[in-house]
Amino acid sequence: MQLQDVPSLWHLRMVNGGLAHIWADGYAEVDGSYVFDVLVTAPLDYQAHMAVTSSAPAHPERVCVTVARIPMNAVEELHTAKIGMDAPYCDCDRM
């Protein structure tokens, strides 16, 4: 399995005050959860063992794979903290 690009860093300020860091290409709101995924190239036999959220019909080995699923009611705030290799990190990291 190979990542297609450097994922972005997402910060989730949790209701309990914690700060979660998730590296992913993006997220969707699905059934009351934030579902984060990354775009990868993965052999078809690997895909049966992963949570594949979407695929490219023209390139069946290029798929989005879930890396985290967080209940929305556990999250107070969500934002992009760092995109790819851009700097600096978010101010949340300095707290």
Contacts in CASP RR format, 6 or more apart in sequence:
PFRMAT RR
TARGET T0000
AUTHOR 0000-0000-0000
METHOD contacts of the structure
MODEL  1
MQLQDVPSLWHLRMVNGGLAHIWADGYAEVDGSYVFDVLVTAPLDYQAHM
AVTSSAPAHPERVCVTVARIPMNAVEELHTAKIGMDAPYCDCDRM
1 40 0 8 1.000
1 41 0 8 1.000
1 42 0 8 1.000
1 43 0 8 1.000
1 46 0 8 1.000
1 65 0 8 1.000
2 40 0 8 1.000
2 41 0 8 1.000
2 42 0 8 1.000
3 38 0 8 1.000
3 39 0 8 1.000
3 40 0 8 1.000
4 38 0 8 1.000
4 39 0 8 1.000
4 40 0 8 1.000
4 41 0 8 1.000
4 62 0 8 1.000
5 25 0 8 1.000
5 39 0 8 1.000
5 84 0 8 1.000
6 84 0 8 1.000
6 85 0 8 1.000
7 23 0 8 1.000
7 24 0 8 1.000
7 25 0 8 1.000
7 26 0 8 1.000
7 38 0 8 1.000
7 84 0 8 1.000
8 23 0 8 1.000
8 24 0 8 1.000
8 25 0 8 1.000
8 26 0 8 1.000
8 80 0 8 1.000
8 81 0 8 1.000
8 82 0 8 1.000
8 83 0 8 1.000
8 84 0 8 1.000
9 21 0 8 1.000
9 22 0 8 1.000
9 23 0 8 1.000
9 80 0 8 1.000
9 81 0 8 1.000
9 82 0 8 1.000
9 83 0 8 1.000
9 84 0 8 1.000
9 89 0 8 1.000
9 90 0 8 1.000
10 21 0 8 1.000
10 22 0 8 1.000
10 23 0 8 1.000
10 24 0 8 1.000
10 26 0 8 1.000
10 27 0 8 1.000
10 36 0 8 1.000
10 78 0 8 1.000
10 79 0 8 1.000
10 80 0 8 1.000
10 81 0 8 1.000
11 19 0 8 1.000
11 20 0 8 1.000
11 21 0 8 1.000
11 77 0 8 1.000
11 78 0 8 1.000
11 79 0 8 1.000
11 80 0 8 1.000
11 81 0 8 1.000
11 90 0 8 1.000
11 92 0 8 1.000
12 19 0 8 1.000
12 20 0 8 1.000
12 22 0 8 1.000
12 34 0 8 1.000
12 70 0 8 1.000
12 75 0 8 1.000
12 77 0 8 1.000
12 78 0 8 1.000
13 19 0 8 1.000
13 75 0 8 1.000
13 76 0 8 1.000
13 77 0 8 1.000
13 78 0 8 1.000
13 92 0 8 1.000
14 20 0 8 1.000
14 74 0 8 1.000
14 75 0 8 1.000
14 76 0 8 1.000
15 73 0 8 1.000
15 74 0 8 1.000
15 75 0 8 1.000
15 76 0 8 1.000
16 74 0 8 1.000
17 76 0 8 1.000
19 92 0 8 1.000
19 95 0 8 1.000
20 70 0 8 1.000
21 81 0 8 1.000
22 36 0 8 1.000
22 67 0 8 1.000
22 68 0 8 1.000
22 70 0 8 1.000
23 38 0 8 1.000
23 67 0 8 1.000
24 36 0 8 1.000
24 37 0 8 1.000
24 38 0 8 1.000
24 67 0 8 1.000
24 68 0 8 1.000
25 37 0 8 1.000
25 38 0 8 1.000
25 39 0 8 1.000
25 64 0 8 1.000
26 36 0 8 1.000
26 37 0 8 1.000
27 34 0 8 1.000
27 35 0 8 1.000
27 36 0 8 1.000
27 37 0 8 1.000
27 78 0 8 1.000
28 34 0 8 1.000
28 35 0 8 1.000
28 37 0 8 1.000
28 53 0 8 1.000
29 35 0 8 1.000
29 72 0 8 1.000
30 69 0 8 1.000
32 71 0 8 1.000
32 72 0 8 1.000
32 73 0 8 1.000
33 69 0 8 1.000
33 70 0 8 1.000
33 71 0 8 1.000
33 72 0 8 1.000
34 68 0 8 1.000
34 69 0 8 1.000
34 70 0 8 1.000
34 72 0 8 1.000
34 75 0 8 1.000
34 78 0 8 1.000
35 53 0 8 1.000
35 66 0 8 1.000
35 68 0 8 1.000
35 69 0 8 1.000
36 66 0 8 1.000
36 67 0 8 1.000
36 68 0 8 1.000
36 69 0 8 1.000
36 70 0 8 1.000
37 53 0 8 1.000
37 54 0 8 1.000
37 64 0 8 1.000
37 65 0 8 1.000
37 66 0 8 1.000
37 67 0 8 1.000
38 64 0 8 1.000
38 65 0 8 1.000
38 67 0 8 1.000
39 62 0 8 1.000
39 63 0 8 1.000
39 64 0 8 1.000
40 62 0 8 1.000
40 63 0 8 1.000
40 64 0 8 1.000
40 65 0 8 1.000
41 59 0 8 1.000
41 61 0 8 1.000
41 62 0 8 1.000
41 63 0 8 1.000
42 50 0 8 1.000
42 61 0 8 1.000
42 63 0 8 1.000
42 65 0 8 1.000
43 61 0 8 1.000
44 60 0 8 1.000
44 61 0 8 1.000
47 63 0 8 1.000
50 63 0 8 1.000
50 65 0 8 1.000
50 66 0 8 1.000
51 65 0 8 1.000
51 66 0 8 1.000
52 63 0 8 1.000
52 64 0 8 1.000
52 65 0 8 1.000
52 66 0 8 1.000
53 63 0 8 1.000
53 64 0 8 1.000
53 65 0 8 1.000
53 66 0 8 1.000
54 63 0 8 1.000
54 64 0 8 1.000
55 62 0 8 1.000
55 63 0 8 1.000
55 64 0 8 1.000
56 62 0 8 1.000
56 63 0 8 1.000
79 90 0 8 1.000
81 89 0 8 1.000
81 90 0 8 1.000
81 92 0 8 1.000
81 93 0 8 1.000
82 89 0 8 1.000
82 90 0 8 1.000
END
